[in-house]
Amino acid sequence: MSKATNNTRLKKAQEIASNPSVYKVCEACDSIVGRGSTTCPNCHGYRFDNSDTRVVDQAIFLGTRKKTSVTASDLV
């Protein structure tokens, strides 16, 4: 992973972890989405964990590892 990509992921993780009340974690694919989402944009799941602890833990996990998921923007 390039240093720039790594820094971008870490910055986004810090942003999410510092304000977890506006996010939730998809229980199907573990993506972090906005609290207002009704379905996950990545897997179309509809079950979420919106606890602050879960959001922060997932943000730290995703922010410190290499990107492995494919999103719609990757397919354009």
C-alpha atoms as one frame of an Amber mdcrd trajectory, in Angstrom:
protein
   0.000   0.000   0.000   1.374   3.409  -0.875   2.171   5.848   1.884  -0.432
   8.327   0.574  -3.158   5.668   0.552  -2.167   4.571   4.040  -2.336   8.166
   5.325  -5.744   8.667   3.712  -7.113   5.517   5.371  -5.673   6.527   8.745
  -7.116  10.040   8.499 -10.564   8.673   7.632 -10.316   6.194  10.522  -9.435
   9.037  12.907 -12.372  11.084  11.624 -14.770   8.179  12.184 -13.324   7.227
  15.582 -13.577  10.808  16.815 -17.270  11.033  15.927 -18.713   7.494  16.017
 -22.280   8.607  16.674 -22.761   9.484  12.991 -21.669   6.063  11.700 -22.655
   2.416  11.980 -21.101  -0.921  10.962 -22.759  -3.263   8.465 -23.179  -6.670
  10.102 -22.968  -8.431   6.714 -19.682  -7.038   5.353 -18.220  -4.953   8.234
 -18.210  -1.725   6.197 -18.660   1.560   8.026 -21.539   3.635   6.681 -23.337
   6.825   7.652 -25.947   6.526  10.399 -28.692   7.575   7.962 -28.106   4.677
   5.566 -30.903   2.133   5.331 -28.871  -0.356   3.287 -25.148  -0.881   2.891
 -23.890   0.589  -0.388 -21.303  -2.203  -0.678 -23.298  -5.379  -0.006 -26.892
  -4.108   0.249 -27.179  -5.536   3.758 -29.678  -3.979   6.122 -28.516  -5.022
   9.599 -26.184  -2.666  11.413 -24.404  -2.253  14.738 -24.495   1.409  15.708
 -22.749   1.160  19.071 -19.949   3.683  19.444 -17.540   0.985  20.628 -18.108
  -1.168  17.555 -17.723   1.787  15.186 -14.451   2.903  16.813 -13.035  -0.642
  16.889 -13.905  -1.196  13.220 -12.481   2.185  12.183  -9.181   1.370  13.866
  -9.123  -2.094  12.308  -9.884  -0.853   8.786  -7.623   2.175   9.052  -4.566
   0.134   9.946  -4.824  -2.633   7.378  -4.505  -2.848   3.637  -7.679  -2.206
   1.641  -9.179  -5.506   0.512 -12.751  -4.644  -0.418 -13.990  -3.577  -3.835
 -16.388  -0.660  -3.930 -18.489   0.789  -6.748 -15.895   3.535  -7.317 -13.256
   0.863  -7.999 -15.307  -0.460 -10.908 -15.582   2.819 -12.808
